[in-house]
């Protein structure tokens, strides 16, 4: 009789919502999962789960027992994580969500370094610009670029970036260089559709805040696509320094209206909770903080 195993299987069934899904998560057969739950109910002398052909639900006794199981299992995981962390060990699957362009440009070169330092960790890195639900979608950690991190998550700042208005010298020679943000309404612009302010581009200049409504020649959810169009002399873009910094240094893009500043954004590592922070997550956060401490991009 393995009380820990029975509790672990029971909690997994409740969390997964079915015996089949729990079996997949635990890498056990469905028969083994069913047997563990049946043995647990037999030993306790109560029904914990109501089973129908379509769904599972907890009995009153099952709700009480599930709450205690979750607490006890969490305490065990926390104790193991603390000891492993003290030993500097990291192992297992680490699911990370990162923004697409930032992930390709600045994080992709870092993953091999982290894997060399921690060979027992398996990385699962998803690149997507939408804001994922870390808990619902099973991510251990996300990198987010924002003015403020989500209040529902724990965050640690990695670095900062400035959003810069820029265009190619050839475009500006052909169309003229704006002297005020209001003139952007008469220029071709490439708009990043996921920008927090939409197509109202906001600046702070010598006379205070300025907002201008732009009419995009092209809109896209890809900052790389905006930059590619600007490099082909198609218009003005508003993109972060981590993306256009190298082009500004090379002179293939130049800053427009440098007296008018747009958004200042921070890059954060975010995670659901400090309470059960696994060593692999803690070590990745520390690794990223150190990597970006020495990494700068032109702004």
C-alpha positions in Angstrom: 0.0 0.0 0.0 1.5 3.3 -1.2 -0.5 6.2 0.3 1.6 8.8 -1.4 1.0 7.2 -4.8 -2.7 6.9 -4.2 -3.0 10.5 -3.2 -0.8 11.6 -6.2 -3.0 9.7 -8.6 -6.3 10.9 -7.1 -5.1 14.5 -7.3 -4.0 14.0 -10.9 -7.4 12.7 -11.9 -9.1 15.7 -10.3 -6.7 18.1 -11.9 -6.9 16.5 -15.4 -10.6 15.9 -15.3 -10.5 12.3 -16.5 -8.7 9.0 -15.8 -7.3 8.9 -19.4 -5.8 12.4 -19.1 -4.4 11.7 -15.7 -2.8 8.4 -17.0 -1.1 10.3 -19.8 0.2 13.0 -17.4 1.5 10.4 -14.9 2.8 8.0 -17.7 0.7 5.2 -16.2 -1.9 2.9 -17.7 -5.6 3.8 -17.3 -6.0 0.6 -15.4 -3.3 1.5 -12.9 -4.9 4.9 -12.3 -8.3 3.4 -11.8 -6.9 0.8 -9.4 -5.1 3.4 -7.3 -8.3 5.5 -6.9 -10.4 2.4 -6.2 -7.9 1.2 -3.5 -7.9 4.7 -2.0 -11.7 4.8 -1.8 -11.8 1.2 -0.4 -9.2 2.1 2.3 -11.0 5.3 3.3 -14.4 3.6 3.1 -15.9 6.6 1.2 -16.7 7.5 -2.3 -14.5 10.4 -3.5 -15.5 10.7 -7.1 -18.8 10.5 -8.9 -18.3 8.9 -12.3 -20.5 9.2 -15.4 -19.9 8.4 -19.0 -19.2 12.1 -19.7 -17.7 13.7 -16.6 -16.2 13.3 -13.2 -17.1 15.3 -10.1 -16.1 15.3 -6.5 -18.3 14.2 -3.6 -18.3 16.3 -0.5 -15.8 13.9 1.1 -13.8 14.1 -2.1 -13.6 17.9 -2.0 -12.3 17.8 1.5 -9.8 15.1 0.8 -8.6 16.7 -2.5 -7.9 20.0 -0.7 -5.7 18.2 1.9 -4.0 16.1 -0.7 -3.1 19.2 -2.7 -1.7 20.8 0.3 0.4 17.8 1.4 1.7 17.0 -2.1 2.6 20.7 -2.6 4.5 20.6 0.7 6.4 17.5 -0.5 7.3 19.2 -3.8 8.3 22.4 -2.0 10.6 20.4 0.3 12.2 18.6 -2.6 12.6 21.8 -4.6 14.3 23.5 -1.7 16.8 20.7 -1.1 17.5 20.4 -4.9 17.9 24.2 -5.1 20.5 24.2 -2.3 22.4 21.5 -4.1 22.4 23.6 -7.3 20.6 20.8 -9.2 18.1 21.4 -12.0 16.3 18.7 -14.0 13.1 18.0 -15.9 11.0 19.8 -18.5 11.0 23.6 -18.4 8.3 25.2 -20.5 9.0 28.8 -21.5 6.9 31.3 -23.5 8.7 34.3 -25.2 7.7 37.0 -27.7 8.5 36.0 -31.3 11.0 38.7 -32.4 12.7 39.2 -29.1 12.9 35.5 -28.7 14.6 35.0 -32.1 17.0 38.0 -31.8 18.0 37.9 -28.2 16.9 34.7 -26.5 17.7 32.0 -29.1 21.5 32.4 -28.7 21.1 32.0 -24.9 19.3 28.6 -24.8 22.3 26.5 -25.8 24.4 28.2 -23.1 21.7 27.4 -20.5 21.5 23.8 -21.6 25.3 23.4 -21.4 25.2 24.6 -17.8 22.2 22.4 -16.9 22.3 19.2 -19.0 19.5 17.5 -17.1 17.0 20.2 -18.1 14.8 19.8 -21.2 13.6 23.1 -22.7 10.3 23.6 -24.4 10.3 27.1 -25.8 7.2 28.6 -27.4 7.5 31.8 -29.4 4.2 33.7 -29.7 3.3 37.4 -29.2 -0.1 36.9 -27.6 -0.2 37.0 -23.8 -0.6 33.4 -22.6 -2.2 32.2 -19.4 0.8 30.6 -17.7 -1.2 28.4 -15.3 -3.9 27.4 -17.8 -1.4 26.6 -20.5 1.2 25.0 -18.3 4.2 27.4 -18.7 6.8 27.6 -16.0 8.0 31.0 -17.1 7.4 33.7 -19.7 9.3 36.7 -20.9 7.1 39.8 -21.4 7.7 43.3 -22.7 5.5 45.8 -21.1 5.4 49.1 -19.2 4.2 47.2 -16.1 4.1 43.5 -15.4 0.9 41.7 -14.7 -0.1 42.2 -11.0 -1.3 38.6 -10.8 2.2 37.3 -11.6 5.6 37.4 -9.9 8.2 39.3 -12.1 11.8 40.1 -12.3 13.2 42.8 -14.6 15.7 41.7 -17.2 16.4 44.9 -19.2 14.7 47.9 -20.8 14.0 49.0 -24.4 12.9 52.2 -26.0 10.3 52.3 -28.8 11.8 54.4 -31.7 10.3 56.2 -34.7 12.5 55.5 -37.7 12.7 55.2 -41.4 15.3 54.6 -44.1 17.4 57.7 -45.4 16.1 57.0 -48.9 12.4 57.2 -47.8 13.1 60.5 -46.0 14.9 62.0 -49.0 11.9 61.1 -51.2 9.1 62.1 -48.9 10.7 64.6 -46.5 11.5 64.4 -42.8 8.6 65.2 -40.4 9.2 68.1 -38.0 6.3 67.3 -35.7 4.3 64.0 -34.9 1.2 65.5 -36.5 2.9 65.2 -39.9 2.9 61.4 -39.6 -0.7 61.5 -40.7 0.5 62.4 -44.2 3.3 59.7 -44.4 3.3 56.1 -45.2 3.6 54.1 -42.0 3.9 50.5 -41.2 1.8 49.7 -38.1 2.5 47.0 -35.5 -1.1 45.7 -34.8 -0.3 44.5 -31.3 1.0 47.9 -30.1 -0.7 48.7 -26.8 -1.9 52.1 -28.1 -3.1 50.8 -31.4 -2.9 53.2 -34.3 -2.7 56.2 -31.9 1.0 56.8 -31.7 1.9 58.6 -28.5 5.0 60.8 -27.8 6.4 63.1 -25.2 8.1 66.1 -26.7 9.3 69.7 -25.8 5.7 70.8 -25.4 4.4 67.7 -23.5 2.4 64.7 -24.6 1.4 64.4 -28.2 -0.9 61.7 -29.8 -1.4 61.3 -33.5 -3.8 58.9 -35.3 -2.0 57.2 -38.2 -3.5 55.6 -41.2 -1.2 52.6 -42.0 -0.1 51.7 -45.5 0.4 48.3 -43.9 -0.5 46.8 -40.6 0.9 43.5 -39.3 1.4 41.6 -36.1 5.1 41.1 -36.9 7.6 43.7 -35.9 10.1 42.0 -38.3 7.7 42.6 -41.2 7.5 46.3 -40.2 11.3 46.6 -40.1 11.7 44.8 -43.4 9.3 47.2 -45.1 11.1 50.2 -43.6 14.5 48.8 -44.8 13.0 48.6 -48.3 12.1 52.4 -48.1 8.4 51.9 -47.8 7.6 54.1 -44.8 8.0 55.0 -41.2 7.9 52.5 -38.3 7.6 52.6 -34.5 9.7 49.7 -33.2 11.7 48.8 -30.1 15.4 49.4 -29.9 16.1 45.7 -29.4 14.9 45.2 -33.0 16.1 48.3 -34.9 19.2 49.2 -32.9 21.7 47.5 -35.2 20.1 49.2 -38.2 20.4 52.6 -36.5 24.1 52.0 -35.9 24.6 50.8 -39.5 22.7 53.8 -40.9 20.2 51.7 -42.8 17.6 53.3 -40.6 17.6 56.7 -39.0 15.6 58.0 -36.0 12.8 60.4 -36.9 11.8 63.2 -34.5 14.4 62.4 -31.9 13.1 65.2 -29.7 9.8 63.2 -29.3 10.1 60.1 -27.2 7.6 57.2 -27.5 7.1 54.3 -25.1 9.8 53.1 -22.6 9.3 49.4 -22.0 10.8 46.9 -19.6 11.5 43.2 -20.3 10.4 40.9 -17.5 10.7 37.3 -16.6 7.3 36.4 -15.1 6.1 33.3 -13.3 3.0 32.3 -11.3 4.2 32.0 -7.8 7.3 32.1 -5.5 5.9 29.4 -3.2 6.7 26.4 -5.2 9.4 27.8 -7.5 11.3 24.8 -8.9 15.1 25.0 -9.1 15.1 24.8 -12.9 12.9 28.0 -13.0 15.0 29.8 -10.4 18.2 29.0 -12.2 16.8 30.1 -15.6 15.7 33.4 -14.1 19.1 34.0 -12.6 20.8 33.0 -15.9 18.7 35.5 -17.9 19.2 38.3 -15.4 23.0 37.9 -15.7 22.9 37.5 -19.5 21.0 40.8 -19.9 23.2 42.6 -17.3 26.0 42.6 -19.8 23.9 42.7 -23.0 23.0 46.2 -24.4 21.5 47.3 -27.7 21.9 50.7 -29.3 19.1 53.1 -28.4 
